[in-house]
Amino acid sequence: MSSSYEVDVCIVGAGPAGMMLGGLLARQGIRTLVLERHRNFDREFRGEVLMPQFTQMCRQIGIFDFIEKYPHLKFRNLEIVFHKSHVSRISLEEIAPEAPFALWMPQPVLLGALLDKSKEFPNFQLWFNTSAHELVRSGGQVTGVRALKDGQSVEIKAKIVVGADGRASTVRREDGFEIECEEYSFDVMWFSIPRPQNYEPTVRAFLSAGRNYLILPKYPELLQVGLLVPKGELHEYKQKGIESLRAELLADDAVLHDFARQLHDFSSFNVLQARTSFVKRWAQNGCLLVGDSAHTCSPAGAIGVSIAVGTAIVAADVLHRAIKQGNTSQEFLDQVQELRGAYVKKIQRIQNRISGNFLAESTWQGKVFPILFFLLSKTPLLKKLQRELVVLKSPLPVPPEIRF
Ligand SMILES: Cc1cc2nc3c(=O)[nH]c(=O)nc-3n(C[C@H](O)[C@H](O)[C@H](O)COP(=O)(O)OP(=O)(O)OC[C@H]3O[C@@H](n4cnc5c(N)ncnc54)[C@H](O)[C@@H]3O)c2cc1C
């Protein structure tokens, strides 16, 4: 037998977008329920570097000082290492004076902070171990969602259902949502290694004709490494065997050598596809997609969380007004996309250009482009491009009452 609940807004997914939206709505007095299929926030290799625009947005809505009290690292430089030797150093103080650092905060810590804040508002609820599987409709209107909570069927009636359930969204699979464009250019094989003493906590991208990889600081004393594998080559990679990968890593930066020597199989890697996608229309009557479910960003630039959270904050204003005015029509909810769609597309275009240029196999792209990029890094043009990605040039279009 299925139990039934009723709220104003039911959010599917307690990632950064769902948690930010849930807290902001509850703060405005909206009865909000967030559903999360996992039992807790434990997750790895996701959205751990938070670029300056994240700090800017959190300051705008009055939650930065609160989040900053939770464990994190701050770093002020990014480095691109070309062909193992030429280093281009990017100072966040130069490109983002508004918030001159990136935060490294494990996603469980960030989500825990958002939960602690949201719990201050009696209208906020989060159910873990609850997996949404179907929208409920009445006529042309979404009126709720069906889910399994601790293995039991539940039906949640809601004036608005939000799909904040990430890149493999269940809500997005429903009739009426259509992917407008999708790009997939590489996979990332992630692993963690101990951080050597005196290693400066900086994001480093290593680019060369053979192998491109990223090394990021990982809280508290680890490094997170991502090997970038061009689309379609993962299988080939595995077929060549672990010995071949070990040899490659031993030829790369010295911090990878201990890990390489202990490598016995591929189980030490966590593989994620670097995919961008954009849903044609994010809203239906009574339903809205936000975050990665509406617009998945690739890891390029480490800005996925910021983009997801930015849309969630804009949605908090639109949904708050929708509930107050009793207008949950598709046209009303379309305002979120009207305010965010063009910006998100611009960011995705930059990401796709970065991914395409570094990872394609042709000599031009694989060998010549890193050299040209190194030269470009000596000019103001690159700083301008980086600023486009990591900085919010003007505040999010929400009124001052949308804040914690
Ligand atoms: C390899 C990789 C590295 C990345 N690194 C960075 C980085 O360093 N910095 C950065 O800013 N971004 C990074 N990103 C992107 C970032 O992780 C995402 O953009 C961000 O997490 C999106 O937030 P979200 O809340 O929209 O979705 P998600 O974080 O995916 O959250 C969705 C939530 O919904 C839950 N869920 C799914 N289906 C259901 C269901 N049916 N019922 C209930 N719950 C459900 C999921 O369990 C999850 O908790 C990276 C992405 C990848 C792939």
The ligand as an ORCA input file, in Angstrom:
! r2SCAN-3c Opt
* xyz 0 1
  C      34.501     13.790    -13.471
  C      33.802     15.010    -13.015
  C      34.496     15.937    -12.245
  C      33.865     17.125    -11.882
  N      34.577     18.045    -11.170
  C      33.979     19.210    -10.854
  C      34.671     20.199    -10.105
  O      35.820     20.012     -9.702
  N      34.017     21.359     -9.812
  C      32.740     21.581    -10.213
  O      32.190     22.660     -9.946
  N      32.042     20.644    -10.894
  C      32.622     19.478    -11.231
  N      31.918     18.521    -11.890
  C      30.503     18.729    -12.196
  C      29.619     18.620    -10.933
  O      29.883     17.445    -10.224
  C      28.148     18.664    -11.330
  O      27.948     19.661    -12.283
  C      27.251     18.962    -10.108
  O      27.426     17.994     -9.105
  C      25.802     19.023    -10.552
  O      24.973     19.215     -9.451
  P      23.446     18.720     -9.464
  O      22.917     19.004     -8.099
  O      22.757     19.294    -10.628
  O      23.505     17.160     -9.743
  P      24.204     16.002     -8.911
  O      25.370     16.499     -8.143
  O      24.441     14.913     -9.882
  O      23.103     15.560     -7.867
  C      21.969     14.818     -8.243
  C      21.453     14.056     -7.031
  O      20.225     13.428     -7.382
  C      20.199     12.126     -6.824
  N      19.244     11.329     -7.620
  C      19.395     10.906     -8.894
  N      18.292     10.256     -9.315
  C      17.425     10.262     -8.266
  C      16.119      9.730     -8.089
  N      15.483      9.077     -9.072
  N      15.515      9.896     -6.889
  C      16.157     10.568     -5.867
  N      17.408     11.080     -6.003
  C      18.026     10.940     -7.184
  C      21.637     11.683     -6.933
  O      21.914     10.605     -6.042
  C      22.393     12.957     -6.571
  O      22.599     13.063     -5.184
  C      32.519     17.336    -12.258
  C      31.808     16.386    -12.981
  C      32.452     15.240    -13.383
  C      31.690     14.265    -14.211
*
